[in-house]
Amino acid sequence: MKPITRVRMVSTTCGAALAVMALAWPSAGVAQTMLQMPTGGVTGSYYMIGAPLAKFINEQSKLIRVTPNTSGGSVENLRRVEGGTAQLGMTSQELMYAAWNGEKPFGKPMRNWRVIGIVTPILANHVITLSSNNVKTASDLKGKVFAIGAPGSMAATQMNLFLEHTGLKSAVEARMLPHQDYPSMLLDGKVQVINRAGSVPAATVEEIGSQKPVNLVDFGPLLDKSGFLKKYSFYQKVVVKGGTYKGENRDVTLFGSAGYLIAHKDVPDAVVYEFTKLAYSQDNINQVNMAFKGANLNRADPLSGNIGPVHPGAAKFWKEIGVKYPEPTLK
């Protein structure tokens, strides 16, 4: 594989020039293609995975160099990849669907992105409140000040959709605020309920629960009654067993979706192939899972539940290692 010294791409949607920068490293005698990869907030799952992932790739590859960026989350990441200001990103299934079809929160169809593979297991919406607020099920959210997620985040998008579908939107005071402030805001009484999307166990729940008794809000009854999961089949239930978190002894049902790595469709196949090969190597998976506990970057089943078109560079790698997957539903 020949090293790529410069790649120039054009975003057909935006009609704007899209450049992937290259930086020469004289000591190595080659040039590296620079790739921007927005993730999420510094305490979120995407960034906690993206930072060690980028470190591993940068140490192993002579072809590419990945810079993980903080961002507002899944919505912003997809928009940046779509527009070409980022070459890689992390997003979720429901946002792929919305972007492809031009539905909220996107104002027009966005089809410049392609799927690489799963980056997280299902990230459940952990809706947390202090036990003293007496909120145990989603129906109890009525009248509460509810921080649903950061602007542009997967958590906010998913929770807003749930509130609209179930008719709770007008019954709660929903706010989109920077999620790094959520623990202190909840503990100080500035909000009564918060939402953080993450794998189980979630550090945010443990952090707050170590200071005051907490409840996880159970979504099971209202998910079933409202038909939410039938209408939005890309979401799945996540049952958190009692005792997972200090003081919460009930089995609690949450909902969420998996996170995916995506690339702009015009990133060259050789670049995406190299990225995929290293990102899903067992050595990198081990490193990422040491840094951020979870079943991340599933090499054995990297396209489970995927609905979007797969980038040819990633498809080449998956074919080489014998991964089989169904045709995407978005075409």
PyMOL commands that set and color helices and strands:
alter all, ss='L'
color gray80, all
select helices_A, chain A and resi 45-60+74-83+93-101+131-133+138-141+154-166+169-171+179-187+203-209+220-226+228-231+269-279+282-291+312-320
alter helices_A, ss='H'
color red, helices_A
select strands_A, chain A and resi 7-11+16-20+22-25+30-38+64-69+88-92+113-130+145-149+173-176+193-198+214-216+236-240+252-264
alter strands_A, ss='S'
color yellow, strands_A
deselect
rebuild
show_as cartoon
